[in-house]
Amino acid sequence: MFDNLSDKLDKAMHVLKGHGQITEVNVAETLKEVRRALLDADVNFKTAKEFTNTVKEKALGQNVLTTLQPGQLMVKLVKDELTQLMGGDTAGIDLSGSPSVILMSGLQGSGKTTFSGKLANYLKTKKTKKPLLVACDVYRPAAINQLHVVGEQIKVEVYSEEGNKNPVEIAQNAIAHAKQNGHNAVIIDTAGRLAIDETMMTEIADIHKAITPNETLFVVDAMTGQDAVNTAKTFNERLDFDGVVLTKLDGDTRGGAAISIKSVVNKPIKFIGTGEKMDAIDVFHPARMADRILGMGDVVSLVERAQEQFDEEESRKLQKKIAKNQFGFDDFIKQIQQVKKMGSMKDLVGMIPGAGKALKGVDIDDDAFKGIEAIIHSMTPEERSTPSVINGSRKKRIAKGSGTSVQEVNQLLKQFNQMSKMMKMMQGGGGRKMMQMMNKMR
């Protein structure tokens, strides 16, 4: 995400490299390129202009610290201002009430129904809620069917009423059903249209008035750029929603909607959709997103995802195996499976500082582990638990069974041995020595 914007901002910052101090001339030159980068990313013109004017005032009003180069100072100022532009603090979701009611709104095709499922899955797994999905799109049977499919996929009940064409009644009945059946979160998926019309706006306003939800979220396709911002503004004038959800952000290399929407609508972005899977949902953190836009990565989110997937008890068992030299390919493939659950490989690489720039133009496939998995699955149980038994004839058999070459099998074995040695070293005194060396360097 934001690939084009990140590249152009990086080039803009190069204008200041080599300068000993910040001057009005080199700041103006840099910010001219920054503004151009923002406009190319489909950021609202007024927003882009105000943004660069604010950064200019702050840059010229500061003395450059002796430990900072002008370029570094400008990056910090741009990062801080981007963070504020996108909302400053992370906005939470109101889950008070019994049940807490969340009303989804948006145009048809914005990803509203899919996101309703993602949100239900998020509340179920991260907030230990018992959600109920409600089908209130009475015009498209396909939308009701889609919500039922999503519900089955994530094992969440879906409430719908066949033959009832009154979405207000359905929403009210669903909340009553939730109270009677122990559901403490209700997510109401409403009808969308291909364009904003009076019928649609009246209907969503009537539902809102009848159920007084804890949260009203406006779901918008990030790839529509400024159209997304304009649609959000129209909806907000009528509905006064609580927050924005940006879907399909993984496919948007421009990012204009994410940067502009808060300043235009004055409502926070609460969630983003980052892929097709039901767990491809992230809470929106403005500061972390600013880091990613400027190519600084997002280590905090990376660590959080890792902590969600890696079980503490399993980690302790793994440490014991490493200490006893019993780490085998069965353990290795478990680690691969957990990494895959963390999200798309491209997204994960983007969270590592500098990695995105270093691997620019490299196609990072989600099937990157497929060859390794095929080789491991072609091994016998003995070979997976005790890799040292793998000799020349076994390598030929493994290569044939996995559709790979003996050379690829040898390469995996070599990498596995190197990794095992490194893990063993980190378990013993090597890890302590490394920490001592790092402490001395501070």
N, C-alpha and C positions, 0 to 999 in steps of 0.2 A: 504494500500500500504506500501511496505518496512517493513512488519512485521518481517520477519526473520532477516534482517539487523539491525533493531532497537533493537531486543532482544540480538543479538550478540555484538553489540557495547555497550549496557548497561552492559553486563557481562564483557567486556574488561575493562570498566571504574572502575569496582569493584576492580580490581587489586590494584589501588592506594588508595582505601579507607582505612583509619586507618594509613596511612603513614603521618608523620609530615612534610616531605619535598620531593621534586622531586629529584631523583638521576638518574644517567645514567642507573642503573640496573633496577629500577622499571619502568622507562619510556620505556626502551627496551622491557620489559616483556609486558607492556600494549599495545605498538604499534605493537608488534608481533601478538597479538590477534586482534587488529584493522585491520591489513593487511589481516589476515586470514578471518575476517568477510567480508571485501570488495571483496576478491577473491571468497568467497562462494556466494556473491551477483552477481557474474559474471561481476565484474569490471575488466577492462583491467589490466594485470599484471604490465606493465610499469607504468600505472597511479597509481595503488595501492602502488607501491614501492616509487614513487616520492612523493606521498601524505604523507606517513608515515615518510619519510626522512625530509620533510619540517616541519612537526609537531614536530619531535624530535629536530631539530635545534632550533626552537622557544621555546620549553619547557625548554631545557637546557640553553638557553640564557636569561631566565627571572628569576628574584627573585620572589618567591611566595609572593603575597600580604598577609598582616596579616589577612585580612577579608576573604581570600579564602583558602579553603582546596586544596591540590594538585589535587584531583579528579575533583573538580569544575573548576580549571584552565585548566586541560586537556580537559574537556568537551567544554570549551570556545574555546580553540585552535582548536579542531577538528571541531567544528561548523563553525568557521571563515574560516577554510581551505576548508571545504565542500562547503560553500557558494561560495568561489572563484573558486573552481573546476567546479561547475555547472554554472558558468558564472558571478558571482559577482552581477552586477546590473540587474534589470529587463529589458528585451529587448522589446521595443515597436514594433508596426507594422506600416509600412508606408502607410498612407491613403491619400497621396497627389494625385494630378491629377484629371482630370474630364473626364471619371471616373478613380478611382484607380483600377488597375488590379492586381489580385492575382492569380498566377499560382501554381497549386497543382501538386506534383510529388511523386512517390513512387511505390513500388511493389504491385502487386495484392494481396488482402487480408489484407492489412495494415490498412484498415478502411478509405481510402482516400475519397470515395464518401460520406460516412456518415459524416466524418469530414467537408467536403465541406458544407454540410447542416448545421452543427453546427456553422461553422464560419459565414455563411450567417445569421443565427438566431442571433448570437452574434452581428454582425454589425448592424442588424436591430433594436434590442432591447437595446443594450448598447451604440451604436455609432450613433443612429438615421439615419442610412444609408438606401438607397433603393437599395438592392443588386440584381444582376442577376446571376443565376447559369447557367453554360455553360457545355453541355455534349460533350466532345471531345474524348470519348472512342468509336472509330468507329468499334471496333472489337467485343465488347460484347453488344448485344442489351439489355441484362439484366441490364448492368450498366446504360444505358440511361433510362430504365424504373425505376430503383431504384432511380435515381436522380429526376425524375418526381414525384415519390411517396413522396420523402423527401421534394421537393418543395411544394407540396400540403399540407403536414403536417405543414409546417412553414409559409405557405402563401407567398412564394417567387416564382417569375416567373423563369421558366427553359427554356433556349434556346437550341434547337437541330435542326438538319437538316436531315430529312429522305432521305436516298439514297446517301448523300455526304460522301465519304470515305476519304476526305482530312481534317485532323484536323487543319492544319494551316489556311485554308480558313474559316472553321467553327469559329475558335477563332477570326479571323479578322472581319468576318461578325457579330459576337456576340457583339464585341466592338462598331461597327457602330450602331447596334440595340440599345445598351445601351444609346449611345449619343442621339439618336433620341427619346427615350422614357423615359428620365429622370432618368435613373439608374446611381448612382454615385459610385457604387462598382461592379466589375465584378469578379466572382470566377470561374476559369476554371479548371474543373475536367478532367484530362488526363488519357490515358490508362496505365494500369500496366501490369506486366508480373509475372510469377511465379518465374523467375530468371532474373538477369540482362543480356540483350543481346544487340548487336550492333544496331539492328533495333529500339529497344525501345529508346536507348540513342540518336540516330540520330533524331528520331521523336520529342522527348521532347526538344532537343537542337534547332531544326528548329522552333518549336512553340515559344520558348523563344526569339530567334533572331527576329522573325517576329513581335511580339507584345511588346517587351521590357517592361515587367511587373514591377510594383512598388515593388512587393514582389514575390519571388519564395520560396515556402515552401516545405520541404521534409517531407512527412508523413511516420512514421515508427511505427510498432507494438512493444511496449516496452517489451512484453513478449518474444520476440526473443533474448533478451540479447545481447551478443557480436556480433551476426550475424547482429543485427540492426546497431551497430556501424560500422561494416565493410561495410555494404551496403551504409550507409550514406557517408562514405569516398569515395567510388567508384562514387556515384552520384555527390558528390561535386567536384571531380576532373574534371568531364565533364561539369557540369551545373553551378558550383559556386553559389549555392543557398544562400538565405539570412538567413534562419532560419529553425529549426527543430520543428516538431509537434510529440509528443509522444502520441499514442493512447493506449487504454486498460491498462492504468497505474493503474486503480483500481483493476485489476486482477493480477498484478505483485507484489509478496511479496519480490522479490529480489532487483530490482531497479538499476541493473548494468548499463543499457543503459542510464538512466537519469544522473548517476554520471560520466560516461566515455565519453559520446558523445561530449561534449564541448571541452575537452582537446585533443581529437583525431582529430576532424574535424575543430575545432576553429570557430564554428558557434553556435550562441545561441539557446537554446530551447525557443520557443516563446509561445507555447500553449501545454496543455496536455488535453487528453480526460479522463474523470473520470467516465464514465458510458454510458448506452445505450440511455438515453433520449437526446433530441435535446438541452437541456440547460446544459448538462453535459460537459462543456468546461470551463477551467480555464486558465487565463494568468499565465505563469510560473514565479514564484518569487523564485530565488535561496535561499535567506535568510530564507524565510518561509518554504521552503522544507527541508532545513538543520535542522530547529527546529523540524519539524515533524519526520525526520529520527532519531533524538536523543530523541524522546519522549517528547518534550517540547510543543507540540500542535501548533496551528496556530490561535491564537485569532483574529488577524487582518482580516484574510479571513472569519472567522466565523461572525464577526461583519459586514463585507461588504455584505455577503450573506443575513444577517438579514435585513440590511438597504434596500436592493433591493426588499425584499418581503413585508416589513411592511410599509404600507401607513401612512403618517404623519396625514392626516385628520382623518383616521380611528382610529389612536392611540389617538388623542384628544377626539374623541367620547367615546372611551373605558375608558379613564381616568375619564370622567364625570360620566359614568355609575358606575365605581368602587366607586367614591366619594359618589354617591347616593345609594349605595348598590343595584344596578340594574344589576350587572354582572350575566349573566345566561349562560345556556349551549349552546345557539345559539352563543354567543360571544366566548365561550370556543372552540367550534368546528371550528370557523373561524380561531382561533389562531393555532389549529392543522393543518388545511389546509395550512396555511402559512409556518409553520415549515416543512411540507412535501415537499413544493416547493423548499426548500433550498438545497435539495440533499439527498443522501442515509444516513440513520441513522448511519451506520458504519463510513462513511466519516466525518459526523458532530462530532461524539464522538472523532474521531482521532484529531480533531482540538482543543479539550479541554485539556489543560495541565494536564498530569498525568492520564487522564481518560482511554487512550488506555492501559496503563500498569495495571491500577486497574481492568479493565474489560477484561483482557487477557483471551482468551478461551471462553468468553461469546458470544453466537451467537446473534448479534443485527439485528433483522429482520426488513425489511422496512414495514412489516405489523404489527408493534408493536402497532399501534393505532387502528387496525381494531376492536378489542373487545370493546374499549371505544366508537368508532363511532357507532357501532351497538347498544349499550345501549342507547346512546343519540338519535339516530334516532327512537328508539322504544318509546320514550317519546311523550306525547301530546305537542302542542304549549304552553299550560299553564304550564306544568311541566318543560319545557325547560327554560321558562322565569322566573318562580317562583319555584325553586327547593324545597322550604320549604313545598309545598303542597304534596310532595311525601310521602305517608303513606305505611303501610304494604301491603295492597291489590294492590296498584299501583306498588310497587316494584315487586310483583309476576308477574303482567302483563308485566312489562318492561322486566323482566328476561326471561319470556317465549317468548316474541316477538323478543328478541335479541339473543336467543340461549345461554344464559349465566345463571348463578345461582344468587339467591337473595344475596348470600354472595358477589359476584363480584359487584352487583349493590350497595350494602352497602359500599363496599370499594371505589368505584368511588365517591359516595356522600360524604364520609368522606374526601377523598383527595381534592375534589372540595371545600368543606367548609374550610379546612385548607388553601388552596391556596387563596381563597377569603379573608380570614382574613389577610393573609400575604400581599396581594396586597393592602388592605384597610389601613393597618399599614404603608406601604411604601408611600401611598398617603398623610398620615397625618404627625404628628410630629415624628413618628417612623423613617421615612426615614431621616429626618434632624438630629435626635439624632444619628443615625447610622453613618452618614457622619461626624458628630462632633467627634464621638469616633474614627473613622478611621484617622481623621486629627491629633488627639492627639497622636496616635500611631506612626506617622511618625517620 
